[in-house]
Amino acid sequence: MTIAKVYTENGNNDDEKEDIVNHPKHYTSGKYEVIKVIEDKMTEAQFIGFLIGNILKYIMRAPLKGNELQDYKKAKWYLDYLIEYLEGDNDE
């Protein structure tokens, strides 16, 4: 999946960066990325609804949280994922 990346310091004193939009550490800390587990456990219709729900969530709350651009980028990430899922190209 080719998506613009947004980085922030991860809080450590080293020079590592965390990709807070595309692959936040709290979603990738285990063996499998959370989005892939959710996709595997849901029907196609459920997963599409999950993606659309996240798109709406990030768009609707963006102006309320103080980092509007980050939430719009997260909404775009889910929209891009949905499009690639529907095109059958969801092997990130």
N, C-alpha and C positions, 0 to 999 in steps of 0.2 A: 504494500500500500504506500503510495507516494503522497505524503502529507507534510505541509510545512511544520517545522518543529519549533517549539517554544521551550526555552531552558531557564532554569533558575538554579541558584546554589542549593545544594542538598543539605546544607547545615553542617557538613563535616569541614574540617580544616584542610582537607586536601583539595585538589583542583577538579574533582569529579563534578559532573553536571547531571541533573535529573531532567528527563523529558517529561514535564508535568502535564502536557496535553496528550501526547501519543502513547506513552508508556510510563505512567507514574509508578514509583517504587511500591506503593501500597497495593497496586494491582498486579505486580510482577514479581513479588517476593518469593513465591513458591515455584514448584516445578513447571506449572502451566499458568499462562496468563489468564486472568479471570474471564475476559471476554470470550475466550475459546472454550472454557468450561461451560459458561452460560449457553453459548451456541450449541454445544454438544448435547446439553440436557433438555433443550427446548425443542418443540416442533418448529417447523419453518415459520408458520404463522405467529407463534408466540415470540420467536426471536425477532421477526420484523417489527412486531408491536413493541418489543423491548427497545429496539433501536430508535423507532419513531418517538417513543416516550422520552428517551434521553435527549433527543434533538429538541423536543418541545421544552423539556425541563431547563436545559441550558439557555435556550433563547429567552424563555420567560423570566428567568431569575437573573439574567446577565446585568440588567440595569440596577439591581438591588444589592449586589454584593461588593461593589467597589473595584472589581477587576473585569470590567465588561468585555474587553477584547479577549481575555483568556477564555471566558465562557462561550463567546461566539466561536472561537477556534475549537473548543471542545464540541460544540454543536456541529460544526463543519466536519470534525473527525468522525462523529457518528453518522452524519449524512454520507460522507465518502465511503465509510464502511458499508452502509446500507446499499449504496449504488454498486459497489464492488461485489457485495454478497449477491445481489440480484443478477449481476452480470456473470456470476459464477467464478469470480476471481478474488476469493477471500482467504488466500494463503499468504498472510502477512509475513 
